Amino acid sequence: MSFLKVENLRASYGNIQALKGIDLEVEKGEIVAIVGANGAGKTTLLTCISGLMGYTGTITYDGQVLGGKITADKIVKMGVVQVPEGRQIFSELSVLENLKMGAYSRPKGEDPRPDIERVFKLFPRLEERMHQKGGSLSGGEQQMLAMGRAMMARPRLLLLDEPSMGLAPVVVADIFRNIRELNEEGITIVLIEQNAKLALKTANRAYVIENGEITLSGPADELARNEQIRKAYLGG
Ligand code: ATP
């Protein structure tokens, strides 16, 4: 049984059908990329997995069918943590306070310090800026903070929505190194990206989503060589 299995997933916003029957699987330890153009349905897919939107079809995580009584907060407690598009950090709170907010799903009274240490080890820049307000950080640092905050919930499956968005190439390279490090720590990753080149370089496998449907899938290196993908997503 796959770690995450999505079967015939359909979801709509009013009359707009955003997902039209998605099937995908993620194995433990993998980085799986979901690539596709603007509006293809990538964010909607993550929103459904996180339990923040109604859908039909079945999402099974670690042997349990999500939805029904397994609501969004329970899904976080089970280890499925989303890093939203645009980071959504608390700009008025310090880096440290932002990280502590990420531990809300942990049992009450549990000491967050070991988790904070772990985040600082992965993102030394956050330790240097620990007392600065989130809003004063650079875009790359804010992305690190968003990932660090997610780490505080002790994810087993991390859902990353467009981590490269709005960042300079050199910063993007740092962030993707961090993503590989998180994966090496044993965290399974679903990575949504418009930057298909980078996503396919980083992931083990990938799915291409177009207009709410999966049109191609396979090992990332194979997809990176695929003529159709090269034309549509990799600039020829
Ligand atoms: P992007 O990278 O722009 O976020 P995406 O691939 O993540 O693109 P989604 O955001 O999942 O795509 O959007 C899928 C479809 O659903 C699009 O047609 C979009 O316009 C529509 N949609 C998304 N959010 C809403 C919403 N809150 N209300 C109405 N329609 C929406």
Residues whose N, C-alpha, C, O or C-beta is under 5 A from the ligand:
A	BS01	ATP	Y13 I16 A18 A37 N38 G39 A40 G41 K42 T43 T44
